[in-house]
Amino acid sequence: MAGIYLAFNSSYLTDIRTNLFNTLVKSGQHVFPSDLTFNSDTNSLSENINNATASLHVLGLEYGEIHANNQSLEHLQYLLAIEKLKNNPDFKLFIWFPYSINEITDKVQHDFISDIRNNISRGINFSNTLSAIQLTDDLRLSIKTETKETFD
């Protein structure tokens, strides 16, 4: 069953990701993976994103640990989601940054967030709401599929 891919992130954001996961599930969303920590299998990242109807990426104040291609885990997953969006215009990409850009002291992260914000296009949603509940409501409305009533 397709659903929302909740991207992995740096360990200091685990509590935020867990809270968001629980909020999404309570709202009736199918969210995966439920794992709290990333198992370093980049093939499963691609597979999970490709099986999703939407992806949700929580970004923090720090760029994070460098992984493949000199990118953070967050950046890598964002690029995979962008690729999916290019191939499937019905796919939705959500970025949640529950901070102010002025709070960032990490230059690489500042550049990454600025690049995302400056390149928002169809299918990409950026939110810096502080509330996981508000984000969940916004996400639910955005991915809601309308069904038309048909008459015989």
Backbone as a printed PyTorch tensor [residue, N CA C, xyz], in Angstrom:
tensor([[[  0.8410,  -1.1820,   0.0000],
         [  0.0000,   0.0000,   0.0000],
         [  0.8820,   1.2400,   0.0000]],

        [[  0.6050,   2.1550,  -0.9020],
         [  1.3820,   3.3960,  -0.9850],
         [  1.0340,   4.3020,   0.1920]],

        [[  1.9440,   5.1920,   0.4800],
         [  1.7170,   6.1180,   1.5810],
         [  2.7740,   7.1970,   1.5900]],

        [[  3.0310,   7.7200,   2.7590],
         [  3.9880,   8.8050,   2.9320],
         [  5.3110,   8.2360,   3.4180]],

        [[  6.3540,   8.5210,   2.6770],
         [  7.7010,   8.1470,   3.1070],
         [  8.1950,   9.2450,   4.0390]],

        [[  8.4670,   8.8970,   5.2870],
         [  9.0120,   9.8440,   6.2550],
         [ 10.5220,   9.6640,   6.2810]],

        [[ 11.2040,  10.6290,   5.6890],
         [ 12.6530,  10.5330,   5.5030],
         [ 13.3980,  10.4430,   6.8270]],

        [[ 14.5210,   9.7480,   6.7750],
         [ 15.4150,   9.6770,   7.9220],
         [ 16.1530,  11.0010,   8.0560]],

        [[ 16.6690,  11.2400,   9.2380],
         [ 17.4380,  12.4690,   9.4490],
         [ 18.4710,  12.2650,  10.5460]],

        [[ 19.1930,  13.3240,  10.8490],
         [ 20.2320,  13.2710,  11.8700],
         [ 19.6430,  12.8700,  13.2110]],

        [[ 20.4580,  12.2280,  14.0230],
         [ 19.9720,  11.6720,  15.2840],
         [ 19.3980,  12.7290,  16.2300]],

        [[ 19.8770,  13.9670,  16.1490],
         [ 19.3510,  14.9860,  17.0630],
         [ 17.9080,  15.3690,  16.7210]],

        [[ 17.4140,  14.9290,  15.5640],
         [ 16.0260,  15.1970,  15.1730],
         [ 15.1130,  13.9850,  15.3910]],

        [[ 15.6290,  12.9330,  16.0020],
         [ 14.8610,  11.7050,  16.1870],
         [ 13.5640,  11.9420,  16.9420]],

        [[ 13.5980,  12.7310,  18.0130],
         [ 12.3790,  12.9900,  18.7830],
         [ 11.3260,  13.7090,  17.9420]],

        [[ 11.7630,  14.6600,  17.1210],
         [ 10.8350,  15.3890,  16.2540],
         [ 10.2390,  14.4430,  15.2150]],

        [[ 11.0860,  13.5850,  14.6180],
         [ 10.6070,  12.6320,  13.6170],
         [  9.6270,  11.6470,  14.2400]],

        [[  9.9280,  11.1480,  15.4390],
         [  9.0520,  10.1960,  16.1200],
         [  7.7020,  10.8330,  16.4300]],

        [[  7.7240,  12.0630,  16.9370],
         [  6.4830,  12.7770,  17.2310],
         [  5.6700,  12.9780,  15.9570]],

        [[  6.3240,  13.3490,  14.8820],
         [  5.6460,  13.5550,  13.6100],
         [  5.0760,  12.2420,  13.0920]],

        [[  5.8510,  11.1760,  13.1750],
         [  5.3690,   9.8520,  12.7490],
         [  4.0780,   9.4980,  13.4740]],

        [[  4.0890,   9.6370,  14.8070],
         [  2.9140,   9.2980,  15.6130],
         [  1.7190,  10.1890,  15.2730]],

        [[  1.9620,  11.4680,  15.0480],
         [  0.8860,  12.4020,  14.6890],
         [  0.2680,  12.0230,  13.3470]],

        [[  1.1060,  11.6840,  12.3860],
         [  0.6110,  11.2830,  11.0680],
         [ -0.2190,   9.9990,  11.1440]],

        [[  0.2650,   9.0220,  11.8970],
         [ -0.4520,   7.7590,  12.0440],
         [ -1.8000,   7.9880,  12.7200]],

        [[ -1.8110,   8.8060,  13.7690],
         [ -3.0680,   9.0970,  14.4710],
         [ -4.0700,   9.8070,  13.5740]],

        [[ -3.5790,  10.5170,  12.5600],
         [ -4.4870,  11.2190,  11.6450],
         [ -4.9860,  10.3030,  10.5260]],

        [[ -4.5630,   9.0340,  10.5630],
         [ -5.0370,   8.0700,   9.5800],
         [ -4.1430,   7.8970,   8.3670]],

        [[ -2.9550,   8.4780,   8.3890],
         [ -2.0400,   8.3670,   7.2550],
         [ -1.2360,   7.0710,   7.3380]],

        [[ -0.9470,   6.5000,   6.1820],
         [ -0.0400,   5.3440,   6.1160],
         [  1.3680,   5.9170,   5.9570]],

        [[  2.2080,   5.7020,   6.9650],
         [  3.5430,   6.2900,   6.9990],
         [  4.5760,   5.1800,   7.1310]],

        [[  5.6610,   5.3190,   6.4010],
         [  6.7480,   4.3450,   6.4960],
         [  8.0650,   5.0310,   6.1900]],

        [[  9.2100,   4.4930,   6.5390],
         [  9.4020,   3.3860,   7.4780],
         [  9.2370,   3.8710,   8.9160]],

        [[  8.9400,   2.9410,   9.7740],
         [  8.7530,   3.2790,  11.1840],
         [ 10.0710,   3.2360,  11.9530]],

        [[ 11.1340,   2.7660,  11.3090],
         [ 12.4510,   2.6960,  11.9530],
         [ 12.8570,   4.0740,  12.4570]],

        [[ 13.5600,   4.0820,  13.5750],
         [ 14.0320,   5.3480,  14.1260],
         [ 15.3990,   5.7360,  13.5920]],

        [[ 16.1850,   4.7330,  13.2220],
         [ 17.5350,   5.0380,  12.7520],
         [ 17.7590,   4.4590,  11.3530]],

        [[ 18.5690,   5.1260,  10.6080],
         [ 18.8900,   4.7470,   9.2370],
         [ 19.8680,   3.5860,   9.2410]],

        [[ 19.6300,   2.5970,   8.3810],
         [ 20.4910,   1.4130,   8.3470],
         [ 21.5490,   1.4630,   7.2570]],

        [[ 21.7940,   2.6120,   6.6870],
         [ 22.8310,   2.8790,   5.6830],
         [ 22.6800,   2.1230,   4.3700]],

        [[ 21.4870,   1.6840,   4.0700],
         [ 21.2250,   1.0160,   2.7980],
         [ 20.5570,   2.0070,   1.8510]],

        [[ 21.3590,   2.6450,   1.0060],
         [ 20.8090,   3.6800,   0.1250],
         [ 19.8650,   3.0950,  -0.9310]],

        [[ 20.0090,   1.8090,  -1.2520],
         [ 19.0720,   1.1930,  -2.1980],
         [ 17.6600,   1.1620,  -1.6250]],

        [[ 17.5410,   0.9070,  -0.3220],
         [ 16.2110,   0.8790,   0.2860],
         [ 15.6020,   2.2800,   0.3240]],

        [[ 16.4360,   3.3110,   0.4000],
         [ 15.9190,   4.6820,   0.3490],
         [ 15.2070,   4.9180,  -0.9740]],

        [[ 15.8680,   4.5980,  -2.0470],
         [ 15.3090,   4.7800,  -3.3830],
         [ 14.0360,   3.9610,  -3.5520]],

        [[ 14.0770,   2.7300,  -3.1140],
         [ 12.9200,   1.8500,  -3.2270],
         [ 11.7380,   2.3910,  -2.4310]],

        [[ 11.9870,   2.8310,  -1.1970],
         [ 10.9130,   3.3730,  -0.3670],
         [ 10.3070,   4.6270,  -0.9780]],

        [[ 11.1540,   5.5310,  -1.4550],
         [ 10.6480,   6.7610,  -2.0660],
         [  9.8540,   6.4330,  -3.3270]],

        [[ 10.3300,   5.4920,  -4.1130],
         [  9.6260,   5.1170,  -5.3420],
         [  8.2840,   4.4530,  -5.0700]],

        [[  8.1180,   3.8360,  -3.9010],
         [  6.8560,   3.1930,  -3.5420],
         [  5.8750,   4.1520,  -2.8740]],

        [[  6.2950,   5.3580,  -2.5990],
         [  5.4600,   6.3180,  -1.8760],
         [  4.6660,   7.2040,  -2.8280]],

        [[  3.5680,   7.7450,  -2.3080],
         [  2.8110,   8.7500,  -3.0540],
         [  3.2760,  10.1560,  -2.6780]],

        [[  3.9940,  10.2400,  -1.5450],
         [  4.5300,  11.5180,  -1.0700],
         [  5.7100,  11.2300,  -0.1600]],

        [[  6.5870,  12.2110,  -0.0120],
         [  7.6720,  12.0710,   0.9580],
         [  7.7010,  13.3220,   1.8250]],

        [[  8.0870,  13.1240,   3.0630],
         [  8.1450,  14.2010,   4.0370],
         [  9.5410,  14.2070,   4.6450]],

        [[ 10.2060,  15.3590,   4.5610],
         [ 11.5920,  15.4980,   4.9910],
         [ 11.6820,  16.5320,   6.1030]],

        [[ 12.1640,  16.1000,   7.2680],
         [ 12.3540,  17.0060,   8.3960],
         [ 13.7950,  17.4830,   8.3560]],

        [[ 13.9820,  18.7910,   8.2890],
         [ 15.3270,  19.3530,   8.2570],
         [ 15.5730,  20.1660,   9.5130]],

        [[ 16.8230,  20.1430,   9.9560],
         [ 17.1900,  20.8480,  11.1690],
         [ 18.1870,  21.9610,  10.9170]],

        [[ 18.8230,  22.3750,  11.9870],
         [ 19.7430,  23.5070,  11.9420],
         [ 21.1420,  23.1220,  11.4810]],

        [[ 21.4350,  21.8220,  11.4690],
         [ 22.7560,  21.3470,  11.0640],
         [ 22.6370,  20.4870,   9.8170]],

        [[ 23.6660,  20.5310,   8.9730],
         [ 23.6550,  19.7790,   7.7300],
         [ 23.6430,  18.2770,   7.9750]],

        [[ 24.3190,  17.8360,   8.9780],
         [ 24.3300,  16.4100,   9.2960],
         [ 25.5870,  15.7100,   8.8230]],

        [[ 25.6730,  14.4650,   9.2060],
         [ 26.8240,  13.6360,   8.8610],
         [ 26.8780,  13.4070,   7.3510]],

        [[ 28.0850,  13.4670,   6.8070],
         [ 28.2840,  13.2950,   5.3700],
         [ 28.2390,  11.8040,   5.0240]],

        [[ 27.4540,  11.4790,   3.9850],
         [ 27.3160,  10.1020,   3.5000],
         [ 27.7730,  10.0590,   2.0460]],

        [[ 27.0410,   9.3540,   1.2270],
         [ 27.3910,   9.1830,  -0.1890],
         [ 27.4550,  10.5130,  -0.9230]],

        [[ 28.3670,  10.5920,  -1.8630],
         [ 28.5330,  11.7750,  -2.7160],
         [ 28.7480,  13.0650,  -1.9300]],

        [[ 29.3780,  12.9590,  -0.7670],
         [ 29.6470,  14.1240,   0.0860],
         [ 28.3810,  14.8960,   0.4270]],

        [[ 27.2960,  14.1650,   0.6650],
         [ 26.0230,  14.7850,   1.0190],
         [ 25.5180,  14.1920,   2.3220]],

        [[ 24.7120,  14.9840,   3.0190],
         [ 24.0750,  14.4730,   4.2260],
         [ 22.9650,  13.5030,   3.8230]],

        [[ 22.5370,  12.7040,   4.7690],
         [ 21.4340,  11.7760,   4.5410],
         [ 20.1820,  12.5420,   4.1100]],

        [[ 19.9400,  13.6860,   4.7570],
         [ 18.7820,  14.5080,   4.4200],
         [ 18.8570,  15.0070,   2.9750]],

        [[ 20.0290,  15.4530,   2.5620],
         [ 20.2170,  15.9710,   1.2130],
         [ 20.0430,  14.8540,   0.1850]],

        [[ 20.6170,  13.6920,   0.4540],
         [ 20.5050,  12.5480,  -0.4470],
         [ 19.0440,  12.1620,  -0.6670]],

        [[ 18.2740,  12.0770,   0.4060],
         [ 16.8660,  11.7030,   0.2790],
         [ 16.0620,  12.7780,  -0.4550]],

        [[ 16.4060,  14.0370,  -0.2170],
         [ 15.7530,  15.1350,  -0.9220],
         [ 15.9810,  14.9970,  -2.4350]],

        [[ 17.2110,  14.7090,  -2.8320],
         [ 17.5240,  14.5630,  -4.2550],
         [ 16.8030,  13.3620,  -4.8710]],

        [[ 16.6920,  12.2690,  -4.1150],
         [ 15.9470,  11.1070,  -4.6010],
         [ 14.4690,  11.4530,  -4.7930]],

        [[ 13.9220,  12.2370,  -3.8750],
         [ 12.5200,  12.6490,  -3.9780],
         [ 12.3170,  13.6000,  -5.1580]],

        [[ 13.2610,  14.4870,  -5.3860],
         [ 13.1900,  15.3970,  -6.5400],
         [ 13.1860,  14.5890,  -7.8350]],

        [[ 14.0100,  13.5680,  -7.8930],
         [ 14.0640,  12.7050,  -9.0750],
         [ 12.7220,  12.0070,  -9.2890]],

        [[ 12.1310,  11.5100,  -8.2100],
         [ 10.8130,  10.8540,  -8.3130],
         [  9.7740,  11.8600,  -8.8090]],

        [[  9.8080,  13.0840,  -8.2920],
         [  8.8630,  14.1230,  -8.6990],
         [  8.9990,  14.4430, -10.1950]],

        [[ 10.2230,  14.4550, -10.6870],
         [ 10.4370,  14.7120, -12.1270],
         [  9.7950,  13.6250, -12.9800]],

        [[  9.8390,  12.3840, -12.4920],
         [  9.2980,  11.2490, -13.2330],
         [  7.8080,  11.0190, -12.9920]],

        [[  7.2830,  11.5920, -11.9100],
         [  5.8810,  11.3860, -11.5540],
         [  5.3030,  12.6850, -11.0050]],

        [[  4.6460,  13.4630, -11.8330],
         [  4.1340,  14.7660, -11.3950],
         [  3.0410,  14.6740, -10.3270]],

        [[  2.4900,  13.4890, -10.0870],
         [  1.4940,  13.3300,  -9.0200],
         [  2.1370,  13.1550,  -7.6530]],

        [[  3.4180,  12.8880,  -7.6290],
         [  4.1580,  12.7230,  -6.3710],
         [  4.2240,  14.0760,  -5.6570]],

        [[  4.1630,  14.0600,  -4.3330],
         [  4.2460,  15.2770,  -3.5270],
         [  5.4850,  15.1980,  -2.6320]],

        [[  6.1770,  16.3090,  -2.5360],
         [  7.3880,  16.4080,  -1.7200],
         [  7.1690,  17.5070,  -0.6850]],

        [[  7.2520,  17.1240,   0.5830],
         [  7.0680,  18.0580,   1.6870],
         [  8.3660,  18.2100,   2.4610]],

        [[  8.7300,  19.4380,   2.7300],
         [  9.9020,  19.7300,   3.5520],
         [  9.4180,  20.4770,   4.7780]],

        [[  9.7680,  19.9460,   5.9420],
         [  9.3890,  20.6110,   7.1890],
         [ 10.6580,  21.0950,   7.8750]],

        [[ 10.7420,  22.3780,   8.0370],
         [ 11.8620,  23.0260,   8.7160],
         [ 11.2670,  23.8660,   9.8480]],

        [[ 11.0870,  23.2680,  11.0460],
         [ 10.3830,  23.9650,  12.1270],
         [ 11.2590,  24.9780,  12.8800]],

        [[ 11.9880,  25.7650,  12.1320],
         [ 12.8910,  26.7630,  12.7030],
         [ 12.8340,  28.0120,  11.8330]],

        [[ 13.5560,  29.0150,  12.2490],
         [ 13.7430,  30.2030,  11.4290],
         [ 15.0850,  30.0640,  10.7150]],

        [[ 15.1460,  30.5090,   9.4840],
         [ 16.4080,  30.4460,   8.7300],
         [ 17.5050,  31.2140,   9.4530]],

        [[ 17.1300,  32.2160,  10.2340],
         [ 18.1070,  33.0210,  10.9780],
         [ 18.7770,  32.2540,  12.1080]],

        [[ 18.2010,  31.1210,  12.5060],
         [ 18.7770,  30.3130,  13.5790],
         [ 19.9280,  29.4280,  13.1030]],

        [[ 20.0690,  29.2550,  11.8010],
         [ 21.0940,  28.3560,  11.2560],
         [ 22.4690,  29.0050,  11.3670]],

        [[ 23.4070,  28.2750,  11.9550],
         [ 24.7970,  28.7440,  12.0200],
         [ 25.7050,  27.9300,  11.1090]],

        [[ 25.2170,  26.7840,  10.6530],
         [ 25.9570,  25.9010,   9.7550],
         [ 25.7850,  26.4140,   8.3230]],

        [[ 26.8580,  26.9070,   7.7080],
         [ 26.7760,  27.5150,   6.3740],
         [ 26.2790,  26.5290,   5.3220]],

        [[ 26.7230,  25.2890,   5.3800],
         [ 26.2950,  24.2970,   4.3970],
         [ 24.7840,  24.0750,   4.5080]],

        [[ 24.2880,  23.9910,   5.7330],
         [ 22.8430,  23.8050,   5.9250],
         [ 22.0720,  25.0400,   5.4660]],

        [[ 22.6060,  26.2110,   5.7550],
         [ 21.9660,  27.4490,   5.3220],
         [ 21.8410,  27.4720,   3.8000]],

        [[ 22.9100,  27.0890,   3.1120],
         [ 22.8940,  27.0520,   1.6430],
         [ 21.9090,  26.0060,   1.1260]],

        [[ 21.8490,  24.8550,   1.7910],
         [ 20.9340,  23.7840,   1.3980],
         [ 19.4770,  24.2460,   1.5350]],

        [[ 19.1280,  24.8090,   2.6800],
         [ 17.7640,  25.2950,   2.9160],
         [ 17.4250,  26.4250,   1.9430]],

        [[ 18.3580,  27.3400,   1.7350],
         [ 18.1200,  28.4500,   0.8050],
         [ 17.8810,  27.9330,  -0.6030]],

        [[ 18.6620,  26.9240,  -1.0150],
         [ 18.4910,  26.3360,  -2.3380],
         [ 17.1020,  25.7110,  -2.4790]],

        [[ 16.6620,  25.0040,  -1.4600],
         [ 15.3180,  24.4080,  -1.4920],
         [ 14.2660,  25.5040,  -1.6250]],

        [[ 14.3680,  26.5040,  -0.7820],
         [ 13.3600,  27.5820,  -0.7790],
         [ 13.3500,  28.3620,  -2.0890]],

        [[ 14.5070,  28.5040,  -2.7210],
         [ 14.5820,  29.2570,  -3.9690],
         [ 14.1920,  28.4430,  -5.1950]],

        [[ 14.0010,  27.1480,  -5.0090],
         [ 13.6710,  26.2810,  -6.1470],
         [ 12.3830,  25.4940,  -5.9380]],

        [[ 11.4640,  26.0600,  -5.2010],
         [ 10.1770,  25.4020,  -4.9980],
         [  9.3950,  25.4580,  -6.3060]],

        [[  8.8600,  24.3110,  -6.6700],
         [  8.0740,  24.2200,  -7.8990],
         [  6.8520,  23.3440,  -7.6280]],

        [[  6.1140,  23.0830,  -8.6720],
         [  4.8990,  22.2700,  -8.5380],
         [  5.2340,  20.9430,  -7.8520]],

        [[  4.4340,  20.5940,  -6.8570],
         [  4.6180,  19.3320,  -6.1490],
         [  5.5070,  19.4290,  -4.9280]],

        [[  6.1430,  20.5920,  -4.7140],
         [  7.0240,  20.7770,  -3.5620],
         [  6.3710,  21.7520,  -2.5880]],

        [[  6.3170,  21.3550,  -1.3360],
         [  5.7640,  22.1980,  -0.2840],
         [  6.8030,  22.3810,   0.8090]],

        [[  7.0230,  23.6160,   1.2050],
         [  7.9840,  23.9320,   2.2710],
         [  7.2080,  24.5590,   3.4170]],

        [[  7.4190,  24.0460,   4.6330],
         [  6.7170,  24.5870,   5.7870],
         [  7.6980,  24.8000,   6.9310]],

        [[  7.5190,  25.9060,   7.6260],
         [  8.2950,  26.1030,   8.8510],
         [  7.3590,  26.3280,  10.0380]],

        [[  6.1560,  25.7470,   9.9340],
         [  5.2470,  25.7760,  11.0710],
         [  5.8930,  25.0450,  12.2410]],

        [[  5.6140,  25.4850,  13.4320],
         [  6.2150,  24.8600,  14.6070],
         [  5.4730,  23.5990,  15.0480]],

        [[  4.2610,  23.4340,  14.5960],
         [  3.3870,  22.3670,  15.0750],
         [  3.3230,  21.1790,  14.1260]],

        [[  3.5960,  19.9930,  14.6600],
         [  3.4560,  18.7630,  13.8730],
         [  1.9940,  18.5360,  13.5090]],

        [[  1.0840,  18.9670,  14.3720],
         [ -0.3470,  18.8090,  14.1000],
         [ -0.7640,  19.6760,  12.9150]],

        [[ -0.3100,  20.9290,  12.8970],
         [ -0.6310,  21.8140,  11.7740],
         [ -0.0170,  21.2930,  10.4780]],

        [[  1.2200,  20.8270,  10.5520],
         [  1.8710,  20.2650,   9.3670],
         [  1.0850,  19.0700,   8.8410]],

        [[  0.6550,  18.1940,   9.7400],
         [ -0.1200,  17.0110,   9.3580],
         [ -1.4210,  17.4090,   8.6770]],

        [[ -2.0800,  18.4180,   9.2080],
         [ -3.3260,  18.8830,   8.6060],
         [ -3.0690,  19.4550,   7.2090]],

        [[ -2.0250,  20.2530,   7.0750],
         [ -1.6660,  20.8120,   5.7680],
         [ -1.3370,  19.6980,   4.7690]],

        [[ -0.5980,  18.7140,   5.2300],
         [ -0.2020,  17.5970,   4.3770],
         [ -1.4270,  16.7930,   3.9490]],

        [[ -2.3140,  16.5160,   4.8890],
         [ -3.5280,  15.7610,   4.5830],
         [ -4.3620,  16.4490,   3.5070]],

        [[ -4.5050,  17.7590,   3.6260],
         [ -5.2750,  18.5120,   2.6380],
         [ -4.5930,  18.5100,   1.2700]],

        [[ -3.2930,  18.5410,   1.2700],
         [ -2.5430,  18.6040,   0.0190],
         [ -2.5490,  17.2850,  -0.7400]],

        [[ -2.5540,  16.1690,  -0.0250],
         [ -2.5060,  14.8740,  -0.7180],
         [ -3.8770,  14.2220,  -0.8540]],

        [[ -4.8810,  14.8850,  -0.3230],
         [ -6.2360,  14.3510,  -0.3960],
         [ -6.6220,  14.1730,  -1.8570]],

        [[ -7.1130,  13.0110,  -2.1670],
         [ -7.5760,  12.7600,  -3.5360],
         [ -9.0900,  12.9270,  -3.5650]],

        [[ -9.5180,  13.7130,  -4.4850],
         [-10.9480,  13.9540,  -4.5980],
         [-11.5910,  12.8290,  -5.3820]],

        [[-12.7110,  12.3670,  -4.8720],
         [-13.4730,  11.3580,  -5.5800],
         [-14.7760,  11.9880,  -6.0350]],

        [[-15.0680,  11.8100,  -7.2700],
         [-16.3010,  12.3780,  -7.8190],
         [-17.4170,  11.3520,  -7.6920]],

        [[-18.5490,  11.8540,  -7.2810],
         [-19.7120,  10.9940,  -7.1460],
         [-20.2660,  10.7240,  -8.5360]],

        [[-20.5150,   9.4520,  -8.8070],
         [-21.0740,   9.1020, -10.1060],
         [-22.4670,   8.5290,  -9.9060]],

        [[-23.2850,   8.7700, -10.8570],
         [-24.6540,   8.3010, -10.8120],
         [-24.8990,   7.3350, -11.9630]],

        [[-25.6690,   6.3080, -11.6840],
         [-25.9900,   5.3350, -12.7340],
         [-27.0480,   5.8470, -13.6550]]])
